[in-house]
């Protein structure tokens, strides 16, 4: 690969073949799942943003890898119990 444009061209060639495939234990083919999800996708923001994050994973003596985690909240208000002694 010499450019992102070249990679995107290859992916565009592979897409039609993948749309008819069925993943193990799934009832729909990939194309049907994509068609269902397409209306739910939002456009990417115009401003530049970082798409990845560099980190150095730690491996313990059992071979388990620890990587930093981030808590992501879904849409909607954050529900918290009222503070003690707050407004009633």
C-alpha positions as CSV (number, residue, x, y, z in Angstrom):
1,X,0.0,0.0,0.0
2,X,1.4,3.4,-0.9
3,X,-1.6,5.5,0.0
4,X,-4.9,5.6,1.8
5,X,-6.7,6.2,-1.5
6,X,-5.2,2.9,-2.9
7,X,-6.4,1.0,0.3
8,X,-9.9,2.5,0.0
9,X,-10.0,1.4,-3.7
10,X,-9.2,-2.2,-2.6
11,X,-11.8,-2.2,0.2
12,X,-14.4,-0.9,-2.4
13,X,-13.6,-4.0,-4.5
14,X,-14.0,-6.4,-1.6
15,X,-17.3,-4.9,-0.3
16,X,-19.7,-6.5,-2.8
17,X,-18.4,-9.9,-2.0
18,X,-18.7,-9.4,1.7
19,X,-22.3,-8.1,1.6
20,X,-23.5,-11.6,0.8
21,X,-21.6,-13.4,3.5
22,X,-23.1,-14.6,6.7
23,X,-21.1,-14.5,9.9
24,X,-21.2,-17.6,12.2
25,X,-24.4,-17.8,14.4
26,X,-25.9,-14.7,12.8
27,X,-29.3,-14.8,11.1
28,X,-28.7,-12.0,8.6
29,X,-26.1,-11.6,6.0
30,X,-23.7,-8.7,6.3
31,X,-25.5,-6.5,3.7
32,X,-28.8,-6.8,5.6
33,X,-27.1,-5.8,8.8
34,X,-25.4,-2.8,7.2
35,X,-28.7,-1.7,5.6
36,X,-30.4,-1.7,9.0
37,X,-27.6,0.2,10.7
38,X,-27.0,2.8,7.9
39,X,-29.8,5.2,8.9
40,X,-28.4,5.3,12.5
41,X,-24.9,6.5,11.5
42,X,-24.0,10.1,12.0
43,X,-21.6,12.0,9.8
44,X,-18.0,12.4,11.0
45,X,-17.2,15.8,12.5
46,X,-15.5,18.3,10.3
47,X,-12.7,19.1,12.8
48,X,-9.6,17.0,13.0
49,X,-9.7,14.4,15.8
50,X,-7.3,11.7,17.0
51,X,-8.5,8.2,15.9
52,X,-6.2,6.2,18.1
53,X,-4.3,6.3,21.3
54,X,-0.8,5.2,22.1
55,X,-0.2,3.3,25.3
56,X,2.3,0.8,26.7
57,X,0.5,-2.3,28.0
58,X,1.7,-4.0,31.1
59,X,1.8,-7.8,31.3
60,X,1.7,-9.5,34.7
61,X,3.3,-12.8,35.6
62,X,0.2,-14.7,34.5
63,X,0.4,-13.3,31.0
64,X,-2.6,-11.0,31.4
65,X,-2.4,-7.6,29.7
66,X,-3.6,-4.4,31.5
67,X,-4.5,-1.5,29.3
68,X,-6.0,1.8,30.3
69,X,-9.8,1.9,30.0
70,X,-12.2,4.8,29.5
71,X,-15.8,5.0,30.7
72,X,-18.1,6.0,27.8
73,X,-21.6,7.3,28.6
74,X,-24.4,6.8,26.1
75,X,-26.9,9.4,25.0
76,X,-29.3,10.9,27.5
77,X,-29.0,12.3,31.0
78,X,-26.7,10.9,33.6
79,X,-28.9,9.6,36.4
80,X,-27.5,10.1,39.9
81,X,-29.2,9.7,43.2
82,X,-30.0,13.0,44.9
83,X,-27.4,14.3,47.3
84,X,-28.2,13.9,51.0
85,X,-29.6,17.2,52.4
86,X,-30.2,18.6,48.9
87,X,-33.4,20.2,47.5
88,X,-36.6,18.3,48.2
